[in-house]
């Protein structure tokens, strides 16, 4: 296999999402034995399967296969404190992430409403 980090990232992301190989396989349309082969580095997915894996695991194909982090997000977020906070949020459980997203959305919506009232 050309990328030894892919199997490890795939397995870590799958476990982080609490997905079995069977369920992940069903989500992306491959037999669970293929997921096992990918995780052991015995085979690599086709491009379309890689895309579906990344989508199911909530990452980019670049990150999943090559470990590359999306530079677009890094370059647009210049506030280092905020960037560090978001990195910590990434490590939280999905339920906690949902709460944080709702709080941010509520704050931004409040700002929009205030801007409309001031006009």
C-alpha positions as MATLAB code, in Angstrom:
seq = 'XXXXXXXXXXXXXXXXXXXXXXXXXXXXXXXXXXXXXXXXXXXXXXXXXXXXXXXXXXXXXXXXXXXXXXXXXXXXXXXXXXXXXXXXXXXXXXXXXXXXXXXXXXXXXXXXXXXXXXX';
ca = [
       0.000    0.000    0.000;
       1.285    3.470   -0.828;
       0.047    5.204    2.321;
       0.640    3.485    5.633;
      -1.276    6.158    7.584;
      -4.571    5.515    5.824;
      -5.419    2.228    7.612;
      -4.763    3.770   11.028;
      -6.766    6.937   10.302;
      -9.660    4.904    8.898;
      -9.863    2.681   11.964;
      -9.461    5.581   14.432;
     -12.185    7.601   12.731;
     -14.513    4.601   12.561;
     -14.047    3.874   16.254;
     -14.422    7.569   17.155;
     -17.822    7.518   15.420;
     -18.701    4.265   17.244;
     -19.254    2.457   13.956;
     -18.723   -1.237   13.402;
     -17.042   -2.401   10.219;
     -20.413   -3.814    9.183;
     -22.249   -0.513    9.655;
     -19.542    1.556    7.946;
     -19.546   -0.911    5.068;
     -23.316   -0.558    4.724;
     -23.025    3.239    4.817;
     -20.535    3.310    1.943;
     -21.859    0.354   -0.038;
     -19.055   -2.177    0.454;
     -18.900   -5.479    2.300;
     -17.524   -5.226    5.835;
     -14.605   -7.457    4.866;
     -13.382   -4.651    2.598;
     -13.376   -2.268    5.566;
     -11.249   -4.781    7.467;
      -8.838   -5.089    4.544;
      -8.534   -1.301    4.307;
      -7.864   -1.057    8.049;
      -5.177   -3.745    7.886;
      -3.529   -2.113    4.863;
      -4.197   -5.105    2.625;
      -6.073   -3.118   -0.018;
      -7.026    0.429   -0.883;
     -10.485    1.677   -1.814;
     -11.409    2.905   -5.248;
     -11.796    6.669   -5.590;
     -15.588    6.660   -5.236;
     -15.424    4.395   -2.179;
     -12.784    6.661   -0.628;
     -15.111    9.632   -1.165;
     -18.014    7.816    0.493;
     -15.788    6.731    3.404;
     -14.654   10.304    3.970;
     -18.241   11.551    3.823;
     -19.455    8.912    6.282;
     -16.617    9.723    8.686;
     -16.990   13.506    8.385;
     -13.533   14.236    6.959;
     -12.033   15.124    3.599;
     -10.571   12.500    1.310;
      -7.228   14.309    1.606;
      -7.269   13.864    5.358;
      -8.462   10.283    5.250;
      -5.945    9.107    2.677;
      -3.007   11.459    3.113;
      -3.501   13.012    6.540;
      -3.721   16.511    5.060;
      -5.798   19.018    6.987;
      -7.983   21.382    5.000;
      -5.814   24.475    4.484;
      -8.853   26.558    3.563;
     -10.169   26.400    7.130;
      -6.736   27.148    8.591;
      -6.117   30.192    6.423;
      -9.512   31.752    7.036;
      -9.369   31.426   10.818;
      -6.691   33.887   11.925;
      -7.711   34.257   15.567;
      -5.343   31.772   17.240;
      -7.390   31.532   20.456;
     -10.504   30.709   18.480;
      -8.597   28.199   16.370;
      -7.361   26.440   19.523;
     -10.896   26.335   20.896;
     -12.199   24.778   17.692;
      -9.433   22.179   17.815;
     -10.593   21.233   21.309;
     -14.225   21.152   20.200;
     -13.267   18.685   17.448;
     -12.297   16.185   20.153;
     -15.668   16.339   21.921;
     -18.544   13.887   21.649;
     -21.055   14.573   18.863;
     -23.743   15.633   21.377;
     -21.418   18.286   22.841;
     -20.498   19.503   19.357;
     -24.186   19.892   18.551;
     -24.721   22.043   21.654;
     -21.771   24.260   20.734;
     -23.023   24.637   17.156;
     -26.450   25.664   18.455;
     -24.890   28.215   20.813;
     -22.821   29.732   18.011;
     -25.835   29.767   15.706;
     -27.968   31.459   18.387;
     -25.291   34.098   18.993;
     -24.900   34.836   15.276;
     -28.658   34.957   14.764;
     -28.945   37.403   17.670;
     -26.305   39.634   16.052;
     -28.160   39.556   12.733;
     -31.423   40.522   14.419;
     -29.708   43.341   16.314;
     -28.220   44.636   13.061;
     -31.674   44.626   11.445;
     -33.207   46.493   14.385;
     -30.482   49.157   14.279;
     -31.059   49.865   10.583;
];
